[in-house]
Amino acid sequence: MMRIILVTVAAFLLMGLAPEEARKANEAYDNGEYEKAVALFKKAIDAEPDNPKLFYNLASAQAKAGNSEEAIRTFEQFKNMTNDAERRAMANYDIGNILAEAKKWDQALEYYKRSLRYMAGDEDAKHNYELARRKKQEQQEQDGNQNKDQQNQQNQNQQDQDQQQQQNQNQDQQNQQNQQNQQNQNQNQDQDQQNQQNQENRQDQNQQDQRQQPRQSNISQAEAEKILRALEQKEKDLLQEFKKQKMKSSKNTNEKDW
């Protein structure tokens, strides 16, 4: 587990007499009342704006209160107010801790290195530097695995989409083929019906032609001539009979009935 060691405000407050607001701020800090400590340290700074230890203590209280960005800015102000290597090392170390808590490993490593430039023998800074370096590597590996998993998931999603698209295309092709087959079947049925209708029409036409065609006689030429002569003879006989009847009728008419 990372050893994040923030030097307590008492470390500076014991370095000489402090204003009343600073003393009350120290008590609030020790009691865990960090927001109250921040407000009291700001009042103490208003009374002593050139006192660097008040800025360091304010930054420590801000960090404890969760105001990380404000704490870093106040630590930077403190660094600009002192040339003491140990104090500047402490400020860089504390900024590194704030960044490490936020898992900003690259920035945390940079501030641990700055701290070690001022205090090369600081074991806490060395420990946290190595731990932050390992955490960064673990984070990179984790990110790499996540990216790999995301890539695999994207590939799988793409594969599923391609497969679904292919299935849809196959289904569309099958539907089109079924539709074409149905059209062909309907066309064949229509053609069969047309052929059947044409055949029926031809049969009706043949029957009509047969009715209109004169019947051919099955008798021979000799028999036909014989029948014709018989008809002519009969016609002559009928004509003679008609003449006889006419003459007889005429004779009866001319005789006077006395």
C-alpha positions as CSV (number, residue, x, y, z in Angstrom):
1,M,0.0,0.0,0.0
2,M,1.3,3.5,-0.9
3,R,2.6,5.4,2.1
4,I,1.2,8.9,1.5
5,I,2.7,11.0,4.3
6,L,1.5,14.6,4.6
7,V,3.5,16.5,7.1
8,T,1.0,17.9,9.7
9,V,0.6,21.6,10.1
10,A,2.1,21.3,13.6
11,A,5.5,20.8,11.9
12,F,5.6,24.4,11.0
13,L,3.5,25.8,13.8
14,L,6.0,24.6,16.3
15,M,8.7,26.6,14.6
16,G,8.1,29.8,16.6
17,L,5.1,31.7,17.9
18,A,1.9,31.7,15.7
19,P,-0.9,34.1,15.4
20,E,-4.2,33.3,17.2
21,E,-5.9,32.4,13.9
22,A,-3.1,30.0,13.1
23,R,-3.3,28.3,16.5
24,K,-7.1,27.9,16.1
25,A,-6.5,26.6,12.6
26,N,-4.0,24.0,13.9
27,E,-6.6,22.8,16.5
28,A,-9.3,22.5,13.8
29,Y,-6.9,20.5,11.6
30,D,-6.0,18.2,14.4
31,N,-9.7,17.7,15.1
32,G,-10.3,16.8,11.4
33,E,-12.2,20.0,10.8
34,Y,-10.4,20.8,7.6
35,E,-12.8,23.3,6.0
36,K,-12.7,25.3,9.3
37,A,-8.9,25.0,9.3
38,V,-8.8,26.4,5.7
39,A,-10.8,29.4,6.6
40,L,-8.7,30.1,9.7
41,F,-5.4,29.8,7.9
42,K,-6.7,32.2,5.2
43,K,-7.4,34.7,8.0
44,A,-3.9,34.2,9.4
45,I,-2.5,34.8,6.0
46,D,-4.4,38.1,5.8
47,A,-2.7,39.1,9.0
48,E,0.8,37.8,7.9
49,P,0.9,37.5,4.1
50,D,4.6,37.1,4.0
51,N,4.7,34.0,6.3
52,P,5.5,31.0,4.1
53,K,4.6,28.4,6.8
54,L,1.0,29.6,6.8
55,F,0.8,28.9,3.0
56,Y,2.2,25.4,3.6
57,N,-0.2,24.7,6.4
58,L,-3.1,26.1,4.3
59,A,-2.1,23.9,1.4
60,S,-2.1,20.9,3.7
61,A,-5.6,21.7,5.1
62,Q,-6.9,22.2,1.5
63,A,-5.5,18.8,0.5
64,K,-7.2,17.2,3.5
65,A,-10.4,18.9,2.7
66,G,-10.3,17.4,-0.8
67,N,-9.5,20.7,-2.6
68,S,-6.7,19.2,-4.6
69,E,-6.2,21.8,-7.2
70,E,-6.3,24.6,-4.7
71,A,-3.8,22.8,-2.5
72,I,-1.4,22.3,-5.4
73,R,-1.6,26.0,-6.3
74,T,-1.0,27.0,-2.6
75,F,2.0,24.6,-2.4
76,E,3.4,26.2,-5.5
77,Q,3.0,29.7,-3.9
78,F,4.8,28.3,-0.8
79,K,7.7,27.1,-3.0
80,N,8.1,30.6,-4.5
81,M,8.3,32.0,-1.0
82,T,11.3,30.0,0.3
83,N,14.7,28.9,-0.9
84,D,15.0,26.2,1.7
85,A,15.8,22.9,-0.1
86,E,14.1,20.8,2.5
87,R,10.9,22.8,2.6
88,R,10.7,22.9,-1.2
89,A,11.3,19.1,-1.2
90,M,8.5,18.7,1.2
91,A,6.1,20.7,-1.0
92,N,7.0,18.7,-4.1
93,Y,6.6,15.5,-2.2
94,D,3.1,16.6,-0.9
95,I,2.1,17.6,-4.4
96,G,3.3,14.2,-5.7
97,N,1.1,12.6,-3.0
98,I,-2.0,14.6,-4.1
99,L,-1.4,13.6,-7.7
100,A,-0.8,9.9,-6.8
101,E,-4.1,9.9,-4.9
102,A,-5.8,11.1,-8.1
103,K,-3.9,8.3,-10.0
104,K,-2.1,10.9,-12.2
105,W,1.0,8.8,-12.2
106,D,3.1,10.7,-14.8
107,Q,2.6,14.0,-12.9
108,A,3.2,12.3,-9.5
109,L,6.4,10.8,-10.7
110,E,7.6,14.2,-11.9
111,Y,7.0,15.8,-8.5
112,Y,8.6,12.9,-6.6
113,K,11.7,13.4,-8.8
114,R,11.7,17.1,-8.0
115,S,11.5,16.3,-4.3
116,L,14.4,13.9,-4.6
117,R,16.5,16.5,-6.3
118,Y,16.4,18.6,-3.1
119,M,16.5,15.6,-0.7
120,A,18.1,12.6,-2.4
121,G,18.0,10.5,0.7
122,D,14.3,10.9,1.4
123,E,13.2,7.3,1.8
124,D,9.5,8.1,1.6
125,A,9.9,10.0,-1.6
126,K,11.9,7.0,-3.1
127,H,9.3,4.5,-1.9
128,N,6.4,6.5,-3.4
129,Y,8.3,7.1,-6.6
130,E,8.9,3.4,-7.1
131,L,5.3,2.6,-6.1
132,A,3.9,5.2,-8.5
133,R,6.2,3.9,-11.3
134,R,4.7,0.4,-10.8
135,K,1.2,1.7,-10.6
136,K,1.8,3.5,-13.9
137,Q,3.0,0.3,-15.5
138,E,0.0,-1.6,-14.1
139,Q,-2.3,1.1,-15.4
140,Q,-0.7,0.9,-18.8
141,E,-1.1,-2.9,-18.8
142,Q,-4.6,-2.6,-17.7
143,D,-5.4,0.1,-20.3
144,G,-3.7,-2.2,-22.8
145,N,-5.9,-5.1,-21.8
146,Q,-9.0,-2.9,-21.8
147,N,-8.0,-1.6,-25.3
148,K,-7.5,-5.2,-26.4
149,D,-10.8,-6.2,-24.9
150,Q,-12.5,-3.3,-26.6
151,Q,-10.8,-4.1,-29.9
152,N,-11.9,-7.7,-29.5
153,Q,-15.4,-6.6,-28.7
154,Q,-15.4,-4.3,-31.7
155,N,-14.1,-7.0,-33.9
156,Q,-16.8,-9.4,-32.6
157,N,-19.4,-6.7,-33.0
158,Q,-18.2,-6.1,-36.6
159,Q,-18.2,-9.8,-37.2
160,D,-21.7,-10.2,-35.9
161,Q,-22.8,-7.2,-38.0
162,D,-21.1,-8.7,-41.1
163,Q,-22.7,-12.1,-40.4
164,Q,-26.1,-10.5,-39.9
165,Q,-25.7,-8.5,-43.0
166,Q,-24.8,-11.6,-45.0
167,Q,-27.8,-13.4,-43.6
168,N,-30.0,-10.5,-44.6
169,Q,-28.5,-10.6,-48.1
170,N,-29.0,-14.3,-48.3
171,Q,-32.6,-13.9,-47.1
172,D,-33.2,-11.2,-49.7
173,Q,-31.7,-13.3,-52.4
174,Q,-33.8,-16.2,-51.4
175,N,-36.9,-14.0,-51.3
176,Q,-36.1,-12.7,-54.7
177,Q,-35.5,-16.2,-56.0
178,N,-38.8,-17.4,-54.5
179,Q,-40.6,-14.4,-56.1
180,Q,-39.0,-15.1,-59.4
181,N,-40.0,-18.8,-59.2
182,Q,-43.5,-17.8,-58.4
183,Q,-43.6,-15.4,-61.3
184,N,-42.3,-18.1,-63.6
185,Q,-44.9,-20.5,-62.3
186,N,-47.6,-18.0,-62.9
187,Q,-46.3,-17.4,-66.4
188,N,-46.2,-21.1,-67.1
189,Q,-49.8,-21.5,-65.8
190,D,-50.9,-18.6,-68.0
191,Q,-49.1,-20.2,-70.9
192,D,-50.7,-23.6,-70.3
193,Q,-54.1,-21.9,-70.1
194,Q,-53.4,-20.0,-73.3
195,N,-52.3,-23.2,-75.0
196,Q,-55.4,-25.0,-73.8
197,Q,-57.6,-22.2,-75.0
198,N,-55.9,-22.2,-78.4
199,Q,-56.4,-26.0,-78.6
200,E,-60.0,-25.7,-77.8
201,N,-60.4,-22.9,-80.3
202,R,-58.8,-25.1,-83.0
203,Q,-61.1,-27.9,-82.1
204,D,-64.1,-25.7,-82.3
205,Q,-62.9,-24.3,-85.7
206,N,-62.3,-27.9,-87.0
207,Q,-65.8,-28.9,-85.9
208,Q,-67.3,-25.8,-87.6
209,D,-65.3,-26.5,-90.8
210,Q,-66.5,-30.0,-90.8
211,R,-70.1,-28.9,-90.5
212,Q,-69.7,-26.4,-93.4
213,Q,-67.8,-28.9,-95.7
214,P,-70.2,-30.6,-98.2
215,R,-70.8,-34.2,-97.6
216,Q,-69.1,-36.5,-100.0
217,S,-71.2,-39.1,-101.6
218,N,-70.3,-42.7,-101.2
219,I,-72.1,-43.9,-104.5
220,S,-70.3,-44.7,-107.7
221,Q,-70.5,-42.7,-110.9
222,A,-72.6,-45.4,-112.6
223,E,-75.1,-45.5,-109.8
224,A,-75.3,-41.8,-109.7
225,E,-76.1,-41.7,-113.5
226,K,-78.7,-44.5,-113.0
227,I,-80.4,-42.5,-110.3
228,L,-80.3,-39.4,-112.4
229,R,-81.9,-41.2,-115.4
230,A,-84.5,-42.6,-113.1
231,L,-85.3,-39.2,-111.8
232,E,-85.5,-37.8,-115.4
233,Q,-87.8,-40.7,-116.4
234,K,-90.0,-40.1,-113.4
235,E,-90.1,-36.4,-114.2
236,K,-91.2,-37.3,-117.8
237,D,-93.8,-39.7,-116.5
238,L,-95.2,-37.1,-114.2
239,L,-95.2,-34.5,-117.0
240,Q,-97.2,-36.9,-119.3
241,E,-99.6,-37.7,-116.6
242,F,-100.1,-34.0,-116.0
243,K,-100.8,-33.4,-119.7
244,K,-103.3,-36.2,-119.8
245,Q,-105.1,-34.9,-116.8
246,K,-105.2,-31.5,-118.3
247,M,-106.6,-32.7,-121.7
248,K,-109.2,-34.7,-119.9
249,S,-110.2,-31.7,-117.9
250,S,-110.4,-29.6,-120.9
251,K,-112.6,-32.1,-122.8
252,N,-115.1,-32.3,-120.0
253,T,-115.3,-28.6,-119.9
254,N,-116.1,-28.2,-123.7
255,E,-119.0,-30.7,-123.7
256,K,-122.4,-29.0,-123.3
257,D,-124.8,-30.2,-120.8
258,W,-128.1,-30.2,-122.7
